[in-house]
Amino acid sequence: MSVDTVTGGPPDARSLPAPVRLILLTNGRRISEVLHVVAELRIADLLADHPRTVAELAGLTDSHEESLYRVLRCAAAFGLVTEEEDRRFAENELTVGLRSDIPFGVRDLVLYNGSESVRRPYGEILHTVRTGRPAFEHVFGRPFFAGDGAADTGTTDTGATQDTGAAQDDVAAGEGTEPVGTGALFDRAMTQMSRSTTHLFTSQYDFTRFSRIADIGGGQGFFLSAVLNAVPGATGVLLDRPHVVKDAAHHLAEAGVGERVSIVPGSFFHPLPADCDAYLLKQVLHDWDDEHAVRILRGVRDALGDRAEGRLLVLDHVVAGPNEWDQGKFLDVDMMLRFGGRERTLREWQDLLTAADFALANRPATGRWAVLEARPLPRARSGRAA
């Protein structure tokens, strides 16, 4: 293996010798740290109107000019910004995604992925591999979901896991565990995630056959609003923990559906409203291990009662098959390290649903976020009473 082979510019990785590809893979952490700095300094916002010299950028960000130049030069090497002549930098299509003034930017998601609550557990991934326990607990001395004393009663829920994330503030920003402000960052990051996935879900499933739709753990109602705006004749129920839904009425009114939604403060580990014909669990179950996920699902099954036409709609990732590229396989490691949760294959979803007296009623795509439609099984058939 020659030095030129190792240091040459990034050719098609498939054409490189295996040892060189391995070395390139170790750059992942370097890339993510450089990306985090560019996001933190709001470089994308500063380049929005025109290119700037590194001297200008250093002055505007209160940074050391030479150090900033070397970081931005590295960022340009993997395409995050464009380096021009005279140490001048310009935005490109990747840079734009880090701007704070565009509706579908991902700056907060990038910042959260570089935060202590994500970074430090990855530093202890071997602990999880050896023990099966979330590295988050090992690093911070407490479970991710351990606020308001709920851990003792088994009633902890995620709230707006991928909608607003506010229910996790007391954990992700817990005293002595997280830097001040990380909880608010989690809120913003999960809102960005929800916005990016809402269209994916609403475009692949027809909600119009339902007249009353419950979003369980639905945060402040961003997704439920999108569904109800697509189904003008339907009403909704928004259930989440009290401190999550306290401002939901304002958000729902802004979305034009305020008069059509009943807001129910509560937990998805407690009895659910029983007057709906569809129950949504959007990006909730992947936070939980199978035991807790089945408990949540059985709560929905109890709420449906004997209504065979009622439906459970699980909006979550379905992991692709062996050796297939799937971002969900990376997210699965996140779930393992932070919550003890998991992303699931189609077979694993089917097994989970069966354990809660449901049967899969559609054929969701794999390797992507998908809608899993489940119909209730008769309780007499399963041998369990309602």
N, C-alpha and C positions, 0 to 999 in steps of 0.2 A: 504494500500500500504506500503510495508516494505522498509527499506533503502536498503536492498540487491537487491530488485527488481529494484530500481532506479539506483544503482551504479554498478550492474553486467555488465559483458562484453557484447558486442553487439549481442544478440541472434537474431533470425529471428524476425523482428519487428512485424510481424503479430501475433506472440505468446504473445506479451506484452499487458498489459492493456492499454486502450485508453489514460488515463492520462499520462502514462509513454511515450507512443509514441509522445504525444504532447510535453513533455519535451525534448525528443530527437530531435524533429524538430527545437527547438530553438538553437541547436548547429550549424545550418547552417552558421550563421555569423562567429562563432568561427572557423569553418573548413575553410571557404574561406579566413579569415585573416591569418591563419597559412599557408595555401597553398601559399598565396601571398608572405609571408616572405621567404619561401623555394625557390620560383621562383626568387625573387629579389636578394637573396644571391648566386644564381647559385649553389645551393647545388648539383643538379643533375649532373652538369658538373664536380664538384669536386669528385663525387662518381663514375664517369664513368669507371675509370681504376681499382679501388679497394676500399674496405671499408676503412673508416677513423674514427679515434676517434673524439669525440666532441672537444677535445683539438686542434687537427689538424685543424678541420673545423673552430673553433673559430679564430685561428691564421690566416687562409687564408681569412677569411671574415671580419676581424677586428671586431669581435663580443665578447660580454661578455659570457664566457664559460658556466656558470651555466644557464643563461637565454636561451642561444641557445639550451642547452641540454633539457630543459623543453619543448621548442617549438618542437624540433625534436621528443621527446618522444610522445608528443601529435600527431604529424604527423604520427608516426608509429602506433598509436592506430587506425587510420582510413585507414592504408594501404599505405600511400604515400611514406614512406621509410621503411626499415627493421632495427629494433634495434637488435644488437647482444650483446654478452657479453662485459664487460669492457667499457661500454658507447661508443661502436663502432656502426657505421651506414653503411648500404649498400644500393645500389639501388635495385629496383625491377621493374616490368613492368610499374607501374604507374610513378615511378621516371623518367624513360627513356623519357617519353613524355615531360618532362621539359628541356631536354638537348637542347643546342643551336646548336649542330653540326649534327642534323639529319634532313632530308628533310621534315618530316611531324610532327615535334614537335609543341607544342602548348604553349610554354612559353610566347610568346608575347600576346597571347589571354588571358592567365591567368593574366598577369600583367595589361592588359587593363581592364579586368573585376574588378580588384581591384583598379583602378585609381579613381581619384576624380570625373571625369565626369560620372562615373557609380555609385560609392559608395554614393556620397552625394545626388543625386536625390532619391535613395532608402530610405535615411533617412527622406525624405519628401514625401513619397508615399501617406500619408493621405491627403496631399494638393491636389494631383491629384484626389484621390477618391472623395473628397468633391467638387472640382471645375471643374473637367474635363480638366484642363489645365496641360501641361507637367511640372513636378516638376523641370526639368532642368531650365526652365525659372525662376521659383520661386527662385531657389538656386543661379543661376549665373546672373540673371538680363537680359538675352537675349535668344532668341531662339537658338537651336543648329545650324540650318541652317540660319545664318544671317551674311554672309560675303560679302565683296565687294559691299555693298549697294544694293544687290539684293533683300533684303526683301521689299524694297519700290516699286520695279517694278514687283514683282511676278515672277522673273526669276531665283530664286535660285534653283540649282539642287544639287544632292548629289555627282555628279561625280562618283567616284569609290566606291560606298557605301560598297560593299563587295569585291572589287577587290584590290584597293590600298588605298582607303579612302583619297587620297590626297586632294580631293576637299573640305574636311571638316577641313583642317588644320586651316584655318582662323577662324573657329568657335571653334573647340575642344581645340585649343591652344590660344584662343583669349586673348588679353591683359587684365589682371585683372580678368580672369575667371579660367584659368587652369595653373598648374605648367608647367614650361618650359620643352619642349620635349614631351609633351603628344601627340601633333599632329603627330610627327614622330612615336610614339608608336602606334597610331591608324592606320597609314599606314601599319606598320608591322603586326599588329594583323589582319587587314582585308585581307592582302595578305595571311596569314595563313588560314583564313576562306575560302578564295577563293580556295586555293589549296586543302583544305579538301573536298570541295563540287564539284569541277570540275569533278572528276571521277563519282560522283553520278549522275550528270546531263548528261554527255556524254554517260554513260552506259545505260541510260534508254530511250534515244531518238536517232533516226536515222536522222542525218542532211544531208545525202548524196543527197537528192532530190533537194537541193537548190544550186543555182549557184552564188548568191551574198548575203552575210549575213551581216547585220548591227548589231553591238553591241552598244546599246544606253546606255550611262553612263557606258562604259566598261573599265574605268580606263586606264591603260597602255597596255591593250590587252592580259592579261594572258589567260583569258578564250577564247577569239576569236582565239588566236593562237592554243589552244588545239583543237578547233572545225575545224579550217582550216587544221591542220595536219591530222585530221581524214577524211577530204574531199579534197583530193589533187586538184581536178578540180575547186574548188570554189575560189572566191575572197571575200574580206571583206571590210567593212567600220567601222572604230572605231571613235565614237563620244563621246567627253567629254569636259569639260571646258578647256580653253587654258592652264592653269598652270598644269593641270593633264596630258595632252597628250604631253607636250613639250619634254619629254624624251621617248615617246612611240616608236619612230622609232628604237631606240637602242634595246629595249626589243623585238620588233617584229622581228628585224633582227637576234637577238640571237636565237629566236625560229624557224628561217628558213622560215618565212612568210612575211618578210618585203616588198618584191616586189609585194605582192598580196593584200596589205591592203592600202586603202586610209584613211588618218588621217584627221578628220574634227573637228576642235575646235568649240565648240558650247554648247548649252543647250537643254535639252529635253523639255523645255517649249517653244522653238522656232521651226520654220519649220524644218523638218528633210529631209535628202536626200531621193529622191523619186525613186531611181533606184535599189532597192533591192527587193528580193522576200521573204526574211525572216528578221524579226526585233526581236532582243533579248532584253529583259529587265531582267537582272539577278540580283536578290536580290535588286531591286530598289524600287518597289512599296510598300514594307512593311514599308518603311521610311515615307510614306505619308498618310494623311487622305484620305477619299474617294473623296473629292472634287478635291484635287490636283492629285490624282491617275487617275481620269477620264480625267483630262486635259492632262496628259502625254499620256494616251491611245488614246485619240482623235488625238493627234499629229501623232501617228503611223498610225491611220486610215486614216488621210489626206494623208500621204505619200504613202500609198498603193493604193489610188485612186480607180479605177474600176477593179483592177486586182484581180479577185475572187480566183485565185490560190495562191495569196500571203498569208503569214502567220505571225501572231504575236506569239512569244514564250515567255511566262512569266515563268521565272525560280525562284520559290519562295516556301515558305512553305505552305502546306495545313493542317490546324489544324484538329486534330482528334476529334471524337465525345465526348459527355459528359462522364466524369469519366474515360476516357482512358488516360494512360500516354502518354505525348507528350512534348518533350523539347520545341516545338514551343509555348506552352502555357506560358512557362517562358520567352521566347524571346518576346512574345507579350507584356508582362508587361514592358520589356526593351523599346520597341518601344513606348509604351504609355507614359512612364516617360520621355524619352529623346526627342523624335521627335513629339509626337502626332500622330505617325503612328500606324500600327497594323498588326498582322498576321491575315489571313482570313480563314474561313471555305470554303469548296467547294461551298456552296450556296452563300456565300458572294463574292467569286470570280466570279461566274456566273452572279450575279447581277451587279457587277462592269463592267464586259465585255459587258454586254447588254447595259449599260448606255453609252458606248463608241462605239456602233455599231459593236460589235463583238459577235460571238457565240462560245462557247467551242466546240472543234472538237475532243477531246480525253477524256479518263477517267483516270485522274491522281490519284495516290494513295494518301491516307490521312495519317496524322500523320508523315510526312516526307517532305524533300525538293523534289519538283516535277517539271516536265515540263508541263505547261498548254498550249496546242496548241489551238489557236483561229483563226477562219476564219472571214474575213470581211463580214458584212451584207450589202446588197444593200442599198445605202443611200435613194433611193426613198421609200423603205419599212419603214425606220425609220422616214422619214419625215424631215430629216436634209440635207441641202446642203453641199457639200464638201467644 
